[in-house]
Amino acid sequence: MPLDLQPTLENELVILRPLKESDYSSLYAVASDPLIWSQHPSPDRYKEENFKEFFRDAIHSKGAFISIDKATKQVIGSTRFRMSNSVGNAVEIGWTFLSRSYWGGQYNGSIKRLMISHAFESLDEVVFRIGKDNIRSQKAVEKIGGKRLENDEFRKYYEEDPERVAYIIRKEEWV
């Protein structure tokens, strides 16, 4: 069964629902914080002209979510699925950002676990491609069980990309 790239997913902390055009203002209110993007390969994404392009790509991807704090109903960020082009039974999770007030707690892991559990209903592997200098995101993915891919394994999923590193979680290893 093919993976539904935009279901509504929720747990006790968050609601992930498909991103809509009408979400632009509330999501940009979160994304306009320069510190969110400071370790990112596109550190100026906080500027509205750059965020508009990111948002447009997210809408066109048909795999993007808006992340909502379940208790407060506040928009706290966004994330996305993308089918792997090179490996048929894998999906990429990425393009994730959260309001700084949600950093360091349970929210990022909770969002990723929802997405990974959903992906493993249909697929065998989840991959993450992260900016090589984005230590914060690398540690977050390692915290949920991501294993860093090295050279040959990396090329199985992606072309050479000196700006990024990749991590994988396999269904048989997921707890």
DORO-751183 format. One record per residue (C-alpha): x, y, z. Coordinates in Angstrom, 1 decimal, always signed. Layout:
REM residues N
{{X, Y, Z}},
...
REM end
This chain:
REM residues 175
{{+0.0, +0.0, +0.0}},
{{+1.5, +3.4, -1.0}},
{{+2.3, +5.9, +1.8}},
{{-0.2, +8.7, +2.3}},
{{+2.1, +11.7, +2.4}},
{{-0.4, +14.0, +4.0}},
{{-2.6, +12.4, +6.6}},
{{-3.6, +14.1, +9.8}},
{{-1.5, +12.7, +12.6}},
{{-1.7, +13.4, +16.2}},
{{-0.7, +12.3, +19.7}},
{{-0.9, +13.8, +23.2}},
{{+1.4, +16.8, +22.3}},
{{+1.0, +17.7, +18.6}},
{{-1.3, +17.7, +15.6}},
{{+0.2, +17.4, +12.2}},
{{-2.2, +18.3, +9.4}},
{{-1.7, +19.0, +5.7}},
{{-0.2, +22.5, +5.1}},
{{-2.6, +24.9, +3.3}},
{{-2.1, +28.2, +1.6}},
{{-4.1, +29.9, +4.4}},
{{-1.4, +28.8, +6.9}},
{{+1.2, +31.2, +5.4}},
{{+0.9, +34.1, +7.9}},
{{+0.8, +31.9, +11.1}},
{{+3.8, +29.8, +9.8}},
{{+5.8, +32.8, +8.8}},
{{+5.3, +34.3, +12.2}},
{{+7.3, +31.3, +13.5}},
{{+9.8, +31.1, +10.6}},
{{+10.7, +34.8, +10.8}},
{{+13.0, +34.1, +13.7}},
{{+16.6, +34.3, +12.3}},
{{+18.0, +31.9, +15.1}},
{{+15.8, +29.1, +13.7}},
{{+17.8, +29.1, +10.5}},
{{+21.3, +29.9, +11.9}},
{{+22.7, +26.4, +11.4}},
{{+20.8, +25.8, +8.2}},
{{+22.3, +25.7, +4.7}},
{{+19.9, +28.6, +3.9}},
{{+20.5, +30.8, +6.9}},
{{+18.5, +33.7, +5.4}},
{{+15.2, +31.8, +5.2}},
{{+13.8, +34.0, +7.9}},
{{+13.6, +36.8, +5.3}},
{{+10.1, +36.8, +3.9}},
{{+11.1, +36.7, +0.2}},
{{+13.1, +33.5, +0.9}},
{{+10.4, +32.0, +3.1}},
{{+7.8, +32.5, +0.4}},
{{+9.8, +30.2, -1.9}},
{{+10.2, +27.6, +0.8}},
{{+6.4, +27.8, +1.6}},
{{+5.5, +27.5, -2.1}},
{{+7.8, +24.4, -2.5}},
{{+6.2, +23.0, +0.6}},
{{+2.6, +23.4, -0.8}},
{{+3.7, +21.9, -4.1}},
{{+5.4, +19.0, -2.5}},
{{+2.0, +17.5, -1.4}},
{{+3.9, +16.1, +1.6}},
{{+4.1, +19.1, +4.0}},
{{+2.5, +19.5, +7.4}},
{{+1.8, +22.3, +9.7}},
{{+2.8, +21.4, +13.3}},
{{+0.3, +22.5, +16.0}},
{{+0.6, +22.4, +19.8}},
{{-2.4, +20.2, +20.8}},
{{-2.9, +21.9, +24.1}},
{{-2.7, +25.6, +23.0}},
{{-3.7, +25.1, +19.3}},
{{-0.7, +27.4, +18.4}},
{{+1.2, +26.9, +15.2}},
{{+4.7, +25.8, +16.3}},
{{+6.4, +24.9, +12.9}},
{{+6.3, +22.6, +9.9}},
{{+7.8, +19.4, +8.6}},
{{+7.5, +17.3, +5.4}},
{{+7.6, +13.9, +3.8}},
{{+9.2, +13.3, +0.4}},
{{+9.4, +9.9, -1.3}},
{{+13.0, +8.9, -2.0}},
{{+13.8, +9.1, -5.7}},
{{+16.5, +6.5, -5.7}},
{{+15.2, +3.9, -3.3}},
{{+11.7, +2.6, -3.7}},
{{+10.9, +1.6, -0.1}},
{{+12.1, +4.8, +1.7}},
{{+10.7, +8.2, +2.5}},
{{+12.6, +11.3, +3.5}},
{{+11.5, +13.3, +6.5}},
{{+12.9, +16.9, +6.6}},
{{+12.3, +20.6, +6.1}},
{{+11.4, +20.6, +9.8}},
{{+11.5, +23.7, +11.9}},
{{+10.1, +24.6, +15.3}},
{{+9.5, +27.8, +17.2}},
{{+12.5, +28.2, +19.6}},
{{+10.2, +28.0, +22.6}},
{{+9.7, +24.3, +21.6}},
{{+13.4, +23.5, +21.3}},
{{+15.0, +21.0, +23.6}},
{{+11.9, +19.4, +24.8}},
{{+9.6, +16.6, +23.7}},
{{+8.0, +18.2, +20.6}},
{{+10.6, +17.5, +17.8}},
{{+10.9, +13.8, +18.9}},
{{+7.1, +13.5, +19.2}},
{{+6.6, +14.9, +15.7}},
{{+9.3, +12.6, +14.2}},
{{+7.9, +9.5, +16.0}},
{{+4.4, +10.2, +14.6}},
{{+5.8, +10.5, +11.1}},
{{+8.1, +7.5, +11.4}},
{{+5.4, +5.3, +12.7}},
{{+3.1, +6.3, +9.9}},
{{+5.9, +5.7, +7.3}},
{{+6.6, +2.2, +8.7}},
{{+3.0, +1.2, +8.0}},
{{+4.0, +1.1, +4.3}},
{{+7.8, +1.4, +4.0}},
{{+11.0, +0.0, +5.4}},
{{+13.3, +3.0, +5.7}},
{{+13.1, +6.6, +6.7}},
{{+16.0, +8.9, +5.8}},
{{+16.9, +12.4, +7.0}},
{{+19.2, +14.8, +5.0}},
{{+20.6, +17.5, +7.3}},
{{+22.9, +20.4, +6.8}},
{{+26.5, +19.4, +7.7}},
{{+26.7, +22.3, +10.1}},
{{+23.3, +21.8, +11.7}},
{{+24.5, +20.0, +14.8}},
{{+21.2, +20.7, +16.6}},
{{+19.2, +18.7, +14.0}},
{{+21.8, +16.0, +13.8}},
{{+21.7, +15.4, +17.5}},
{{+17.9, +15.4, +17.5}},
{{+17.8, +12.7, +14.8}},
{{+20.4, +10.7, +16.7}},
{{+18.3, +11.0, +19.8}},
{{+15.4, +9.2, +18.1}},
{{+17.6, +6.4, +16.7}},
{{+19.0, +7.8, +13.5}},
{{+22.2, +6.2, +12.2}},
{{+24.5, +8.4, +10.1}},
{{+25.1, +7.1, +6.6}},
{{+28.6, +7.1, +5.3}},
{{+29.9, +7.6, +1.8}},
{{+28.7, +4.6, -0.2}},
{{+25.4, +4.2, +1.8}},
{{+24.8, +8.0, +1.4}},
{{+25.1, +7.7, -2.4}},
{{+22.4, +5.0, -2.4}},
{{+19.9, +7.7, -1.4}},
{{+21.5, +10.9, -2.6}},
{{+24.0, +12.3, -5.1}},
{{+27.2, +13.7, -3.7}},
{{+26.2, +16.6, -1.5}},
{{+29.1, +18.2, +0.5}},
{{+26.6, +20.5, +2.3}},
{{+24.6, +17.7, +3.9}},
{{+24.8, +14.5, +5.9}},
{{+22.2, +11.8, +6.0}},
{{+20.7, +9.5, +8.6}},
{{+18.6, +6.5, +8.4}},
{{+16.1, +4.6, +10.6}},
{{+15.1, +1.1, +9.4}},
{{+11.8, -0.5, +10.2}},
{{+13.4, -3.6, +11.7}},
{{+15.4, -1.4, +14.2}},
{{+12.5, +0.8, +15.2}},
{{+11.1, +0.4, +18.7}},
REM end
